[in-house]
Every structure is written in structure tokens, then in C-alpha cells.
Amino acid sequence: MRAPERLHFINPVRIIAYIHAAPGNFLSIRGDWPDGDNWKKPVRMTLVAPGHWEARILAVQTAEFKVLLDDVLWESGANRVAVPGSSVFVHNLQFSSPK
């Protein structure tokens, strides 16, 4: 008799950032999502209302990520953590200068 297969459920992670970016600017996120080399591949966030940005990532495991401004300036500080099926609220963003 075969052992039952382990099921991996994919649950969306909702990332919500509150920041007023100047017109023409955008936010993106990069992280260690399980579907590839995403520290190098950005996911662009959607501006849903003034100062309110959102992105959804499908996740099967906990992942770390950072928010970027114009996909150039990285969020300062420690990586944020996203748990499958959760919403992550991001406030008080500070960005580092490019190196």
C-alpha cells in the first residue's frame, strides 16, 4: 500500500502598503517566493486608492520579502515575513539609497 501523497495548498498572501508616492512612481515587491528566482524578479504592486498599494502572491510556505520604490530603492531594515493565507500591512516605509 502506498503512503498518501502530501498535499500542498496554495494560499494567497495579500500585501498592503500605505505610502504616498509621487505621480509616476510605483511600488514593487521582491522575495523568496517558491516559484523561482524572485529576489531578482519584481512583482509590481497596484495602486488601488491614493496612498494604498496592494499585491497578491500565491504561497505554499512562509516567505521573506521587501518593498521597493520604482524597483530601484529597497526598503530599509529587516526582511518582512509573509505567511500563506495572511495579509501583511506595511506602514512607515523607509528606503535605502542605491549602492
C-alpha positions in Angstrom: 0.0 0.0 0.0 1.4 3.4 -1.0 1.6 6.2 1.5 -0.8 9.1 0.9 0.6 11.9 -1.1 1.3 15.1 0.8 -0.9 18.0 -0.3 0.4 21.5 -0.6 -2.3 24.1 -0.6 -1.6 27.4 -2.3 -2.9 30.3 -0.3 -2.7 33.9 -1.5 -0.7 36.4 0.6 -2.1 39.9 0.4 0.5 42.6 0.8 -0.9 46.1 1.5 1.4 49.1 1.7 0.4 52.6 2.8 2.6 55.2 1.2 2.0 58.3 -0.8 4.4 58.1 -3.8 4.9 61.0 -6.2 3.0 60.8 -9.5 4.8 58.5 -11.9 6.4 56.4 -9.1 5.4 52.8 -8.3 6.0 50.1 -5.7 7.1 46.6 -6.2 8.0 43.6 -4.0 10.7 41.0 -4.2 11.1 38.0 -2.1 11.8 34.3 -1.8 8.5 33.0 -3.3 8.6 29.3 -4.1 8.0 29.8 -7.9 11.5 30.8 -8.9 14.2 33.4 -8.5 12.0 36.2 -7.4 14.6 38.2 -5.4 15.7 39.1 -8.9 12.1 39.3 -10.4 9.8 42.1 -9.1 6.1 41.9 -8.6 4.6 45.3 -9.3 2.0 46.5 -6.7 -1.3 48.0 -7.8 -2.3 51.5 -6.7 -5.9 50.9 -5.5 -6.5 54.3 -3.9 -4.3 57.3 -3.1 -1.6 56.0 -0.8 -2.9 52.4 -0.8 -1.0 49.8 -2.8 -1.7 46.0 -3.0 -0.2 42.8 -4.4 -1.2 39.2 -4.1 1.3 36.4 -4.1 0.5 32.7 -4.2 2.4 30.9 -1.4 2.8 27.4 -0.2 5.2 28.3 2.6 6.4 31.3 4.6 8.4 33.7 2.6 10.5 36.8 3.2 10.2 40.0 1.1 10.9 43.6 0.8 9.1 46.6 -0.8 10.9 48.7 -3.4 10.2 52.2 -4.7 10.4 52.3 -8.6 12.1 48.9 -8.3 15.4 50.7 -7.5 15.2 51.8 -3.9 15.0 48.9 -1.4 13.1 49.1 1.8 15.4 49.6 4.8 15.6 47.2 7.7 14.9 43.6 8.1 13.0 41.5 5.6 9.3 41.2 6.1 7.6 37.8 6.5 4.5 36.6 4.7 2.6 33.5 5.8 0.3 31.7 3.3 -3.3 32.9 3.7 -2.4 36.1 5.6 -2.5 39.8 4.9 0.6 41.9 5.6 0.1 45.6 6.3 3.2 47.8 5.6 3.4 51.3 7.2 6.2 53.8 7.7 8.3 52.7 4.8 11.9 54.0 4.6 14.0 53.3 1.6 17.8 53.0 1.2 19.9 54.8 -1.4 21.1 52.7 -4.3 24.6 51.4 -3.9 
